Amino acid sequence: MSLNRKGVMPMKDKSELSRRKLLGQALSGAALVGAASVPAQAINRMNKVASKYQNHPNGDRRCALCMHFQPPHSCQVVPGNISPNGWCKWFRAGKAGGSMGY
């Protein structure tokens, strides 16, 4: 390409601008894919935080008495290691009497 009289290259034609836009979109897509590969541990932490999970009961409410709790340390709603004596905002009473020994 030749320089104009001020020594500056003229603006590029539309096909080159389209390539630039395509490249920008491709890089944006790559950034989204990179964000999607966040370690599972970080996702679990966020879910616990969003669920307001705590490792201790909330009064007489605790995971061992919740309908979502799956012994010995799992939950249908909150991922990760869950304490039977923990609690979160998704608590729903469902296990009668706390016969799990906790």
MDAnalysis code that builds the backbone (N, CA, C; Angstrom):
import MDAnalysis as mda
import numpy as np

u = mda.Universe.empty(306, n_residues=102, atom_resindex=np.repeat(np.arange(102), 3), trajectory=True)
u.add_TopologyAttr("name", ["N", "CA", "C"] * 102)
u.add_TopologyAttr("resid", np.arange(1, 103))
u.add_TopologyAttr("resname", ["MET", "SER", "LEU", "ASN", "ARG", "LYS", "GLY", "VAL", "MET", "PRO", "MET", "LYS", "ASP", "LYS", "SER", "GLU", "LEU", "SER", "ARG", "ARG", "LYS", "LEU", "LEU", "GLY", "GLN", "ALA", "LEU", "SER", "GLY", "ALA", "ALA", "LEU", "VAL", "GLY", "ALA", "ALA", "SER", "VAL", "PRO", "ALA", "GLN", "ALA", "ILE", "ASN", "ARG", "MET", "ASN", "LYS", "VAL", "ALA", "SER", "LYS", "TYR", "GLN", "ASN", "HIS", "PRO", "ASN", "GLY", "ASP", "ARG", "ARG", "CYS", "ALA", "LEU", "CYS", "MET", "HIS", "PHE", "GLN", "PRO", "PRO", "HIS", "SER", "CYS", "GLN", "VAL", "VAL", "PRO", "GLY", "ASN", "ILE", "SER", "PRO", "ASN", "GLY", "TRP", "CYS", "LYS", "TRP", "PHE", "ARG", "ALA", "GLY", "LYS", "ALA", "GLY", "GLY", "SER", "MET", "GLY", "TYR"])
u.atoms.positions = np.array([
    [0.832, -1.176, 0.000],
    [0.000, 0.000, 0.000],
    [0.880, 1.244, 0.000],
    [0.411, 2.263, -0.628],
    [1.213, 3.487, -0.712],
    [0.806, 4.472, 0.374],
    [1.699, 5.364, 0.692],
    [1.436, 6.380, 1.697],
    [0.787, 7.589, 1.034],
    [-0.094, 8.271, 1.761],
    [-0.667, 9.504, 1.207],
    [0.345, 10.629, 1.351],
    [-0.008, 11.808, 0.932],
    [0.965, 12.895, 0.907],
    [1.434, 13.328, 2.289],
    [0.691, 12.985, 3.357],
    [1.143, 13.309, 4.715],
    [2.019, 12.197, 5.292],
    [2.276, 11.163, 4.496],
    [3.121, 10.065, 4.955],
    [2.376, 9.061, 5.820],
    [1.042, 9.065, 5.713],
    [0.223, 8.151, 6.512],
    [-0.452, 7.177, 5.565],
    [-0.569, 5.931, 5.993],
    [-1.259, 4.951, 5.161],
    [-2.750, 5.264, 5.132],
    [-3.382, 5.153, 3.963],
    [-4.819, 5.397, 3.893],
    [-5.597, 4.327, 4.653],
    [-6.864, 4.628, 4.975],
    [-7.706, 3.652, 5.685],
    [-7.817, 2.375, 4.875],
    [-7.947, 1.282, 5.557],
    [-8.024, -0.023, 4.912],
    [-9.406, -0.211, 4.306],
    [-9.451, -1.072, 3.302],
    [-10.752, -1.322, 2.681],
    [-11.645, -2.145, 3.610],
    [-12.909, -2.285, 3.237],
    [-13.911, -2.927, 4.100],
    [-13.578, -4.384, 4.388],
    [-12.965, -5.102, 3.449],
    [-12.661, -6.515, 3.689],
    [-11.663, -6.666, 4.838],
    [-10.695, -5.753, 4.949],
    [-9.736, -5.825, 6.041],
    [-10.388, -5.469, 7.368],
    [-11.320, -4.524, 7.366],
    [-12.036, -4.197, 8.588],
    [-12.870, -5.382, 9.045],
    [-13.449, -6.128, 8.138],
    [-14.229, -7.304, 8.495],
    [-13.339, -8.358, 9.136],
    [-12.145, -8.513, 8.612],
    [-11.221, -9.470, 9.223],
    [-10.867, -9.049, 10.642],
    [-10.688, -7.753, 10.843],
    [-10.376, -7.247, 12.180],
    [-11.532, -7.541, 13.134],
    [-12.740, -7.292, 12.684],
    [-13.918, -7.553, 13.518],
    [-14.031, -9.041, 13.830],
    [-13.785, -9.882, 12.814],
    [-13.828, -11.326, 13.016],
    [-12.784, -11.767, 14.037],
    [-11.595, -11.236, 13.923],
    [-10.530, -11.580, 14.867],
    [-10.916, -11.164, 16.292],
    [-11.486, -9.975, 16.431],
    [-11.923, -9.520, 17.757],
    [-12.982, -10.425, 18.346],
    [-13.917, -10.860, 17.507],
    [-14.961, -11.756, 17.992],
    [-14.383, -13.116, 18.372],
    [-13.421, -13.593, 17.592],
    [-12.784, -14.874, 17.906],
    [-12.053, -14.804, 19.243],
    [-11.361, -13.696, 19.487],
    [-10.655, -13.538, 20.761],
    [-11.636, -13.439, 21.924],
    [-12.771, -12.784, 21.709],
    [-13.795, -12.709, 22.752],
    [-14.339, -14.094, 23.064],
    [-14.562, -14.887, 22.024],
    [-15.039, -16.257, 22.219],
    [-14.040, -17.101, 22.984],
    [-12.753, -16.920, 22.678],
    [-11.710, -17.661, 23.381],
    [-11.691, -17.291, 24.861],
    [-11.932, -16.011, 25.157],
    [-11.966, -15.581, 26.560],
    [-13.132, -16.232, 27.289],
    [-14.273, -16.367, 26.617],
    [-15.426, -17.018, 27.242],
    [-15.154, -18.488, 27.507],
    [-14.510, -19.156, 26.563],
    [-14.171, -20.567, 26.754],
    [-13.214, -20.705, 27.936],
    [-12.245, -19.802, 28.048],
    [-11.308, -19.839, 29.170],
    [-12.021, -19.643, 30.494],
    [-13.003, -18.765, 30.531],
    [-13.759, -18.528, 31.759],
    [-14.613, -19.735, 32.117],
    [-15.046, -20.493, 31.113],
    [-15.880, -21.666, 31.369],
    [-15.076, -22.807, 31.967],
    [-13.754, -22.751, 31.871],
    [-12.932, -23.828, 32.396],
    [-12.423, -23.518, 33.803],
    [-13.198, -22.809, 34.582],
    [-12.854, -22.502, 35.971],
    [-12.811, -23.816, 36.743],
    [-11.853, -24.020, 37.613],
    [-11.788, -25.270, 38.377],
    [-13.077, -25.536, 39.145],
    [-13.432, -26.813, 39.218],
    [-14.668, -27.211, 39.896],
    [-14.680, -26.745, 41.348],
    [-13.527, -26.712, 41.989],
    [-13.458, -26.280, 43.381],
    [-13.931, -24.837, 43.523],
    [-13.590, -23.984, 42.590],
    [-14.031, -22.590, 42.646],
    [-15.540, -22.494, 42.446],
    [-16.079, -23.325, 41.559],
    [-17.523, -23.336, 41.342],
    [-18.224, -23.804, 42.613],
    [-17.696, -24.859, 43.249],
    [-18.294, -25.351, 44.495],
    [-18.276, -24.263, 45.560],
    [-17.176, -23.550, 45.665],
    [-17.072, -22.487, 46.654],
    [-18.118, -21.418, 46.390],
    [-18.301, -21.055, 45.149],
    [-19.277, -20.029, 44.812],
    [-20.686, -20.505, 45.141],
    [-20.977, -21.762, 44.867],
    [-22.298, -22.277, 45.177],
    [-22.545, -22.311, 46.683],
    [-21.530, -22.645, 47.442],
    [-21.673, -22.623, 48.896],
    [-21.881, -21.201, 49.391],
    [-21.150, -20.270, 48.825],
    [-21.300, -18.871, 49.212],
    [-22.692, -18.371, 48.840],
    [-23.120, -18.651, 47.605],
    [-24.441, -18.209, 47.145],
    [-25.558, -18.846, 47.965],
    [-25.315, -20.061, 48.468],
    [-26.312, -20.764, 49.283],
    [-26.235, -20.385, 50.754],
    [-25.246, -19.539, 51.086],
    [-25.007, -19.131, 52.476],
    [-24.751, -20.341, 53.377],
    [-24.040, -21.333, 52.828],
    [-23.720, -22.550, 53.574],
    [-22.779, -22.221, 54.726],
    [-23.025, -22.860, 55.857],
    [-22.145, -22.749, 57.026],
    [-21.956, -24.134, 57.617],
    [-20.827, -24.359, 58.285],
    [-20.499, -25.675, 58.854],
    [-21.132, -25.934, 60.207],
    [-22.026, -25.084, 60.634],
    [-22.685, -25.263, 61.925],
    [-24.188, -25.043, 61.752],
    [-24.997, -25.580, 62.680],
    [-26.450, -25.455, 62.538],
    [-26.938, -24.019, 62.673],
    [-28.142, -23.807, 62.228],
    [-28.831, -22.536, 62.405],
    [-29.981, -22.828, 63.368],
    [-29.707, -22.654, 64.642],
    [-30.688, -23.051, 65.657],
    [-30.829, -24.564, 65.643],
    [-32.058, -25.048, 65.498],
    [-32.268, -26.500, 65.440],
    [-32.281, -27.015, 63.997],
    [-32.011, -26.148, 63.055],
    [-31.956, -26.544, 61.646],
    [-30.543, -26.957, 61.281],
    [-30.404, -28.145, 60.717],
    [-29.100, -28.635, 60.268],
    [-29.295, -29.596, 59.102],
    [-28.268, -29.773, 58.346],
    [-28.330, -30.575, 57.127],
    [-28.856, -31.990, 57.362],
    [-28.469, -32.615, 58.448],
    [-28.905, -33.985, 58.719],
    [-30.433, -34.092, 58.777],
    [-31.122, -33.002, 59.044],
    [-32.586, -33.007, 59.126],
    [-33.247, -32.467, 57.850],
    [-32.457, -32.164, 56.849],
    [-32.961, -31.546, 55.616],
    [-33.311, -32.608, 54.577],
    [-34.349, -32.335, 53.805],
    [-34.778, -33.268, 52.758],
    [-33.759, -33.372, 51.621],
    [-32.857, -32.407, 51.472],
    [-31.876, -32.416, 50.398],
    [-30.579, -33.132, 50.781],
    [-30.392, -33.405, 52.059],
    [-29.141, -34.016, 52.526],
    [-29.069, -35.475, 52.103],
    [-27.863, -35.890, 51.656],
    [-27.601, -37.267, 51.268],
    [-26.409, -37.775, 52.072],
    [-26.667, -38.606, 53.074],
    [-25.588, -39.107, 53.918],
    [-24.503, -39.806, 53.092],
    [-23.254, -39.742, 53.512],
    [-22.830, -39.136, 54.762],
    [-22.479, -37.649, 54.642],
    [-22.079, -37.157, 53.439],
    [-21.612, -35.771, 53.353],
    [-21.982, -35.092, 52.039],
    [-23.175, -35.317, 51.523],
    [-23.570, -34.739, 50.237],
    [-24.919, -34.052, 50.338],
    [-25.212, -33.265, 49.319],
    [-26.472, -32.531, 49.250],
    [-26.948, -32.528, 47.803],
    [-28.248, -32.557, 47.597],
    [-28.811, -32.494, 46.252],
    [-28.706, -31.088, 45.663],
    [-28.554, -30.087, 46.502],
    [-28.559, -28.694, 46.052],
    [-27.173, -28.078, 46.063],
    [-26.452, -28.204, 47.159],
    [-25.140, -27.575, 47.326],
    [-24.056, -28.611, 47.050],
    [-23.182, -28.354, 46.057],
    [-22.117, -29.306, 45.755],
    [-20.984, -29.242, 46.780],
    [-20.216, -30.309, 46.817],
    [-19.048, -30.350, 47.693],
    [-19.301, -31.174, 48.938],
    [-18.332, -31.147, 49.833],
    [-18.416, -31.872, 51.095],
    [-19.316, -31.095, 52.056],
    [-20.382, -31.714, 52.505],
    [-21.384, -31.060, 53.342],
    [-21.407, -31.710, 54.722],
    [-21.318, -30.906, 55.754],
    [-21.378, -31.411, 57.122],
    [-22.827, -31.703, 57.501],
    [-23.080, -32.838, 58.145],
    [-24.438, -33.120, 58.635],
    [-24.910, -32.054, 59.622],
    [-23.956, -31.376, 60.272],
    [-24.307, -30.324, 61.223],
    [-24.307, -28.935, 60.585],
    [-24.125, -28.859, 59.267],
    [-24.129, -27.588, 58.570],
    [-25.542, -27.079, 58.323],
    [-25.622, -25.974, 57.629],
    [-26.919, -25.372, 57.281],
    [-26.730, -24.467, 56.073],
    [-27.775, -24.305, 55.254],
    [-27.774, -23.329, 54.167],
    [-29.193, -22.800, 53.976],
    [-29.308, -21.791, 53.106],
    [-30.610, -21.157, 52.912],
    [-31.608, -22.070, 52.207],
    [-31.170, -23.183, 51.655],
    [-32.071, -24.122, 50.985],
    [-32.630, -25.163, 51.943],
    [-32.377, -25.021, 53.233],
    [-32.857, -26.002, 54.211],
    [-34.372, -26.184, 54.094],
    [-34.784, -27.442, 54.031],
    [-36.198, -27.823, 54.078],
    [-36.296, -29.052, 54.961],
    [-37.026, -28.927, 56.052],
    [-37.175, -30.054, 56.974],
    [-37.763, -31.238, 56.205],
    [-37.182, -32.398, 56.451],
    [-37.660, -33.554, 55.711],
    [-37.259, -34.872, 56.313],
    [-36.302, -34.880, 57.176],
    [-35.883, -36.118, 57.825],
    [-36.362, -36.082, 59.261],
    [-37.233, -36.964, 59.609],
    [-37.853, -36.941, 60.937],
    [-36.905, -37.366, 62.047],
    [-36.896, -36.576, 63.097],
    [-36.263, -36.964, 64.348],
    [-34.754, -36.938, 64.396],
    [-34.080, -36.760, 63.296],
    [-32.608, -36.729, 63.329],
    [-32.034, -38.050, 63.767],
    [-32.544, -39.149, 63.263],
    [-32.121, -40.477, 63.688],
    [-30.787, -40.892, 63.093],
    [-30.049, -39.947, 62.527],
    [-28.782, -40.284, 61.904],
    [-27.635, -40.280, 62.901],
    [-27.899, -39.975, 64.129],
    [-26.866, -40.000, 65.150],
    [-25.997, -38.761, 65.187],
    [-26.430, -37.664, 64.626],
    [-25.643, -36.420, 64.630],
    [-26.183, -35.434, 65.618],
])
